[in-house]
Amino acid sequence: MNKHILMVIDNQLNPDKYTKEQLKKNADDSRAATYAADVDAYAADNADAGYWLNEYFKLTGEIKQDYIDAINKDNK
């Protein structure tokens, strides 16, 4: 599970959880992972972030629901 993608999805589900600085740091830290970086770059705009998340999941074959389940588990 990609921790940078996890943070982007968590930010979509819980928009007040992270500061802009935290999101920028996540984007900076994720530069080695191309799609994670692209998702983070557009995280402020949910429409763009959604597009890049879909591209990430198509490319990797991972399952978005697994990320959502992990976030929900951590928030309990």
C-alpha positions as CSV (number, residue, x, y, z in Angstrom):
1,M,0.0,0.0,0.0
2,N,1.4,3.4,-1.0
3,K,1.5,5.7,2.0
4,H,1.3,8.8,-0.2
5,I,-1.8,7.6,-2.1
6,L,-3.3,6.6,1.3
7,M,-2.8,10.2,2.5
8,V,-4.4,11.6,-0.6
9,I,-7.5,9.4,-0.2
10,D,-7.6,10.2,3.5
11,N,-7.6,13.8,2.6
12,Q,-10.5,13.4,0.2
13,L,-12.5,11.5,2.9
14,N,-11.4,13.9,5.7
15,P,-10.6,17.2,4.1
16,D,-9.9,19.0,7.4
17,K,-7.4,16.4,8.7
18,Y,-4.3,17.7,7.0
19,T,-2.7,21.1,6.6
20,K,-1.6,22.4,3.2
21,E,2.0,22.1,4.5
22,Q,1.4,18.4,5.3
23,L,-0.1,17.8,1.9
24,K,2.8,19.6,0.2
25,K,5.4,17.6,2.2
26,N,3.5,14.4,1.1
27,A,3.8,15.6,-2.5
28,D,7.5,16.4,-2.1
29,D,8.2,13.0,-0.4
30,S,6.4,11.1,-3.1
31,R,8.3,12.4,-6.1
32,A,9.9,9.0,-6.6
33,A,6.5,7.4,-7.2
34,T,5.3,9.0,-10.4
35,Y,1.6,8.6,-10.0
36,A,1.7,9.3,-6.3
37,A,3.4,12.6,-7.1
38,D,0.8,13.4,-9.8
39,V,-2.1,12.7,-7.4
40,D,-0.5,14.8,-4.7
41,A,0.1,17.7,-7.2
42,Y,-3.6,17.8,-7.8
43,A,-4.9,16.9,-4.4
44,A,-6.3,20.4,-3.8
45,D,-8.8,19.8,-6.6
46,N,-10.8,16.7,-5.9
47,A,-11.8,16.3,-9.6
48,D,-8.2,16.1,-10.7
49,A,-7.1,14.0,-7.7
50,G,-9.9,11.6,-8.6
51,Y,-8.6,11.3,-12.1
52,W,-5.0,10.6,-11.0
53,L,-6.2,8.2,-8.3
54,N,-8.0,6.2,-11.0
55,E,-4.9,6.3,-13.2
56,Y,-2.8,5.1,-10.3
57,F,-5.1,2.2,-9.6
58,K,-5.3,1.2,-13.2
59,L,-1.5,1.2,-13.5
60,T,-0.8,-0.7,-10.3
61,G,-3.8,-3.0,-10.1
62,E,-4.3,-2.1,-6.5
63,I,-7.8,-1.8,-5.2
64,K,-9.0,1.6,-4.0
65,Q,-11.4,0.0,-1.5
66,D,-8.5,-1.5,0.3
67,Y,-7.2,2.0,1.0
68,I,-10.6,3.2,2.1
69,D,-10.9,0.2,4.4
70,A,-7.5,0.9,5.9
71,I,-8.4,4.6,6.6
72,N,-11.7,3.6,8.2
73,K,-9.9,1.0,10.3
74,D,-7.4,3.6,11.5
75,N,-10.1,6.2,12.2
76,K,-12.0,3.9,14.6
